[in-house]
């Protein structure tokens, strides 16, 4: 009789494994297999415009990046794009959360409105801004600038304005995420701590700096981690809005890898660029997660 529970538990485990196995195999197929192929292709000479030269390249694709000015330009743009969008999302999202927290009766409406940009596909967001917001002459931004006497601008066609424009697009779509996370965190803070600070005659800035900010710092770090990982791998919105242009003014590393692989047909070098981006993303995520554990 004592063996019955053990036998029953084994059957339960086998049944659970049978249910889970198809999903695990599918996950392995659509994630691990492409990753293995990416790593394999990154050390191959796969140029579809010259297929007769295909073969093992070793570290040649990676060594080529050292003398590739387009790679260094894309890397700098990636860092500027990521840093700018993440900082803006945290600052604007936190500011909006602190403001909305003072309007308890209208919070539900603000939460619903904040969800709308997030649920839109990045391609839709890029096309929306390209055709309705940043279009020259009749775009919403141009209407505002002309009414203020600042003239009309080609926001996505000017190399000096295009990067600022795509940063604004990404910030507009994902600031609501930071806003919702930080608003939920602020709503859970104990009010008696702030009341005690008021009784001690602490000003608004002192309460924010010494009470609010330390209490919400883990949430801020988590927002930074999630938004950094997304910004480093950004593609669809920029591709829909500018295609990486004009020229290479908005060609971040992800877009450079895409253009190299599917426009210039240099699959091997494009795979090595994507591998470098993957390594950067993993390294940054690891450092940020270590920072978060230190704050916990």
N, C-alpha and C positions, 0 to 999 in steps of 0.2 A: 503493500500500500504506500509506503513512503516514496516509492519511485514514481508514482503517478503524477504528483505535482511537477517533478523534474521533467518527465516526458511531456506533460502538457506545456510547460514553459518552452521546451525545445520546439514543439510544433508551432507555438505562437511566434517564436523568433524566425523560424523558417517561412512562415506565412507572411510576416512583416517584411522579410528580406525579398520574398517573391514579389510583393507589391512595390517595393522600393527599387528593385533592380532595373526595370525598364527606364525609370526616370534617371537613375544614375548613369546608365549606359548612354542615354540620349545626351545628358549633360557632358559626359566624357567625349562624346562624338562631336558636339558643337563647340566645345571650348578647348579641350586639350589637343585634339587633332589639328585644328587650325594653328594653335600656338606652336606645336612641333613643326608643322610645315613652314611657319614663319621663320623659326630659328634655322631650319635647314636651308630655306631659300636665301637667308641673309649671308650665307657663306658660299653661295653659288654665283656663277656668272650667267645670269638669265636675262639676256637682252633680246626681246622679241623682234627688234628691228635688225638684229644680226644673230640669228639663231645658230649659225655655224660656229660661233665663238663661245657657245655655252660650255660650262665646265666648272670644276671646283675652283673657287676664288680664295678660300681660306679667310684670312683677316683683311684681304685686299679691299673689300667694300667699306670696312670700317676705317682703314687707313686713308682711303680716298676722301673721307669727310674732313680730315685735317686741312686739306688744301682746297676745300669747296666753299667759296664765299657765300654761296646760296644757302648752304647748310647753316653756317654761322649766323646769317641774317635771320633764317627761320627760327633758330634756337633763341636768339635775342627777342624776336617778336613773340615767341611762345612765352618766355619769362615775363615780358612786359604785359602781354595780354592776360596771363594768369594772375600775376600780382595785382594789376589794376582792377580787374573784375572782382577778385576775392575781397580786396580791401574796400571797394565801393559797396559791395553787397553787405558786408558786415556793418560798415558805418551807417549806411542808409537804412538797412534793416533794423538795426538797434535803435536808431533815432525814431523811426516810425513806430516801433514797438513801445518805446517809452511814451510817445505821444498818444498812441491809441489806448494805452493803459489808463490814461487819465479820462477816457471817454467810455465808461463801462457799458452804457446803454447802446452804443453803436458798434461794439466789438464784433458782433456776429456778422454784420454787413461787411465790415472790413476784412474779416477772415474769408468770406465767400469771394469777395472781389480779388483777394490776393491769390486765390487758387487758380483763377482763369489763365494768367500767363504761363503758369507751371504746366498745365495740362495740354497746352498747345505744342504740337510737334515743332522741333527746332527749324525744320524746313519751312513750315508755315510762318513762323516768326520772322525768319529771314526774308521771305517774299513779302510779308506784310510791311515790314520796315522799308524794303526796297521800293515798293510800288505806291505806298500810301503815306509813309512818314518822312522818308528821306529823299523822295523823288524831286529832282530840280523843278523849280517854277510852281508846281502845284502840290507838292508835299506839305504835310502839316508843319514841319519844322521850317520850311522855306516861307510859308505864309506868316509865321511868327517873326522870323528874322526880317522879312521885308516890311512888316508893319512897324517894326522897331527901327527901321531905317538902316539895317545892317546888310541889305542886299540879298541876292540869291547865291547859293553855293551848290556845287556838285559834290554832295557829301560822300558819295560812294565812288566817285570817279576821280577825285583829287587825292593823290598819294599822301598828302599831309593830313587830310581829314578822314580818309577811309579807315585807318586803324582806330581813331577815336570813335568813329561811327559803329564799328563792330563791337568795340568795348561797351558802348552804350546799349547795343542790342542785347548782348549777353547779360549785362547788369539788369536791364529792364525785365528780362524773363525770369531770372533766378533770385533777385532780391526778395521777392515774396517768400521764398523758402526760408531765407534767413530771418525774415520778419516773423513768420509763423512760429518757428522754433524758439526764437528769443522771446516772443510774446508769451508763449506757453510757459517758458522758464520763469519769466518775470512774475507771472500770475501765481506761481507756487512759492514765492519768497515770503517768509514770515513777517507779517505787518508789525508785530510787537518790537522787532529789532529797529525798524525805522521810527517807530513812535518813541522809543528810548533815545534814539539819536536826536530827534526833534527836541525832546525835553532837555537834552544836553546842549541845545542851541547849535547843533551842527547844520551848516548850510546845505543847500541842494547839491552843490558840487561836491562837498565833503561826503554827503550820504552816498552819492553815486560812486565816487572814487574809492571809498574805504569800505562800503557795505555792498552796494549793488554789483559793481564790477567783479570783486572777488567771488561772490556767490554764483554769478552766471558765467565765470571764466571757462569751466569745463564745457558748457553748451557752446560758447563761442569757438573754442578749439575744435569741437566736433563739426560745427558749421564750416570752419575753415578747411578741415580735412575733406569733407564731402565736396565742397565747392571747388577746391583745388584739383581733386581728381577729375571732376567733370570738365573744368576749364582746360586742363592739360590735354584732354582728349577731344576738345571741341572740334566740330567739323561741319555739321549740316547747316547751321544758321549762317556761318561765314561763307560757305560754299554757295548757298542760295542767294546771299546778299551781294557778294563781290566775286566769288569764284577764286579768291586768293589775290585778286588784283586790286587796283590797277598795277600791272607789272607783278611785283612780288611784295607790295606794301602791306598786304594782310595775309601773306603766305606763312602761317605758322607751321610747325614741324609736321603736324598731322596732314595738312594740306599738301605740303611739299612731298611727303611720302606717297600720297594719293596721286599727285600729278606725275611723279617720277614713274610710278608703277603702271598707271592706266592711261596716261596721255603720252609720255615718252617711251612707254613699254619696256622700261628697265626694271624688271621685276626684282632682280637680286639686290640692286642698290636701294630700291624702294623698301624692300623687306628689312634691310639693315637700318634704314632710317626709322622705320616703325619699331624695330627692336630697341633702338636707342631711346625712343620716346617711352616705350614700355619700361625700360630700366629707370629712366628719370622719374616716371610716375610712381613706381614701386619704392624708389629711394626716398622721394619726398613724403609719400604716405607713411613709410616706416618711421621717419624722423618725427612726423607730426603725431603719430600714434604714441611714440615714446614720450613726447611732450605731454600728451593728454594723460598718460598713466602717471606722470610726475605730478600732475595737478589733482589727480583723484584722491 
